Amino acid sequence: MSEHVAATMRAVEITEAGGPEVLRVGERPVPEPGTGEVLIRVSAAGVNRPDVMQRLGLYPPPPGAPDIPGLEIAGTVVATGADAGGAPPGSAVCALVAGGGYAEYCVAPAPLCLPIPEGLSHVQAAAIPETFFTVWTNVFDRGRLASGESLLVHGGSSGIGTTAIQLAKAFGATVYVTAGSEEKCQACRDLGADAAINYRDEDFVERVSELTNERGVDVILDMVGGDYLPRNLKALAVEGRIVQIALQRGPKVEMNLLPIMLKRLTLTGSTLRPRTVAQKAMIAHSLREKVWPLLESGQVRPIIHATFPLAQASDAHRLMESSQHIGKIVLSDEGE
Ligand SMILES: NC(=O)c1ccc[n+]([C@@H]2O[C@H](COP(=O)([O-])OP(=O)(O)OC[C@H]3O[C@@H](n4cnc5c(N)ncnc54)[C@H](OP(=O)(O)O)[C@@H]3O)[C@@H](O)[C@H]2O)c1
């Protein structure tokens, strides 16, 4: 170990399933890194909608994952387990974790630790892993978005959406988004979206048809689900792909399968958290190679809406549930 690590730490616990008030700071043993893992002194932790789902009791941690919420962190490696190459003690890293981020220390698989991009703070770096891994694997791997194609992102002002807009533009796509207010639509345009549709005032199927001269879009990144599915099928071009990443309007829908045949469509989706470390490591490898240079040049950046101290995790969740935010919310006791 390169620095003294206390036996216990402060960590945010979900005391029972419920509202934001069930998040309380408690005392926990500092976790020990196992084989292939490192222990990180956390300086900042990103807040994600799946943490809210976990707090509500609707998204339990996968087997073996800590019950402490938090899927992404930035900090300093302070200890390593056996066979944990790549991130020696003293390295400043950001990491994707399967839980445990809302704490002073957190264990992470070594292959899921990436260097803090040059020029970025720990708070900015903590806001990267969950959305960048998710967008990469869904938009580019599963959705096969290519340069010159078009992407429709539902929820363009979300943490996921602000990442998807920037990455899709950086890789040469035309990007359309939906969002729930004019302020959010403007923020998406400012990030590079070619058009933003306020879904409360406008029908996105009609607008996409107008914007694409009735061709439709090549890929849709959908976090809404429910009755959006038949409408998404209408908004897709021939050979189009829908990538489902959440179901905010519910998991069930009645639909006509015919467009899938007529337009040769692909309906796919994924969840990140339960995937194996080896699968996530492949995503980490692609990000390091293709996206880290964009982060280091400033072409792409995490959009931080607000930071809260760890002890105010419940306020961070209240803000997320109010949906007033644009981009990411981060917990850090070290300020900006
Ligand atoms: N599958 C995976 O691996 C994975 C990983 C991470 C996150 N996710 C999911 O991705 C989503 C975004 O996560 P996040 O952390 O970025 O959360 P977030 O910032 O809280 O975003 C949620 C977004 O959904 C938007 N929204 C809700 N109903 C909508 C509708 N009918 N049309 C368009 N937008 C709508 C909200 O915008 P308005 O308030 O303007 O409607 C808000 O921007 C969440 O549902 C989360 O569970 C999935």
The ligand as a Gaussian input file, in Angstrom:
#p B3LYP/6-31G(d) Opt

LIG

0 1
 N      -29.165000       0.212000     -20.285000
 C      -28.123000       0.712000     -19.678000
 O      -27.057000       0.120000     -19.651000
 C      -28.247000       2.063000     -19.013000
 C      -27.123000       2.625000     -18.376000
 C      -27.263000       3.900000     -17.808000
 C      -28.475000       4.564000     -17.860000
 N      -29.537000       3.957000     -18.461000
 C      -30.836000       4.645000     -18.540000
 O      -30.685000       5.754000     -19.385000
 C      -31.577000       6.786000     -18.971000
 C      -30.807000       8.072000     -18.772000
 O      -29.958000       7.933000     -17.648000
 P      -29.295000       9.220000     -16.990000
 O      -28.507000       8.750000     -15.836000
 O      -28.663000      10.011000     -18.065000
 O      -30.603000       9.927000     -16.410000
 P      -31.236000      11.379000     -16.469000
 O      -30.147000      12.387000     -16.704000
 O      -32.060000      11.557000     -15.268000
 O      -32.160000      11.313000     -17.743000
 C      -33.480000      10.867000     -17.845000
 C      -34.028000      11.614000     -19.037000
 O      -35.205000      11.023000     -19.578000
 C      -35.897000      12.058000     -20.205000
 N      -37.271000      11.641000     -20.567000
 C      -38.215000      11.116000     -19.769000
 N      -39.346000      10.865000     -20.489000
 C      -39.059000      11.251000     -21.768000
 C      -39.790000      11.241000     -22.982000
 N      -41.055000      10.798000     -23.040000
 N      -39.194000      11.675000     -24.119000
 C      -37.919000      12.116000     -24.097000
 N      -37.172000      12.160000     -22.955000
 C      -37.745000      11.731000     -21.818000
 C      -35.826000      13.185000     -19.195000
 O      -36.021000      14.417000     -19.836000
 P      -37.358000      15.301000     -19.637000
 O      -37.498000      15.576000     -18.169000
 O      -37.082000      16.512000     -20.448000
 O      -38.470000      14.469000     -20.146000
 C      -34.366000      13.067000     -18.750000
 O      -33.527000      13.880000     -19.562000
 C      -32.254000       6.312000     -17.686000
 O      -33.548000       5.859000     -18.003000
 C      -31.345000       5.197000     -17.225000
 O      -32.033000       4.230000     -16.463000
 C      -29.449000       2.747000     -19.032000

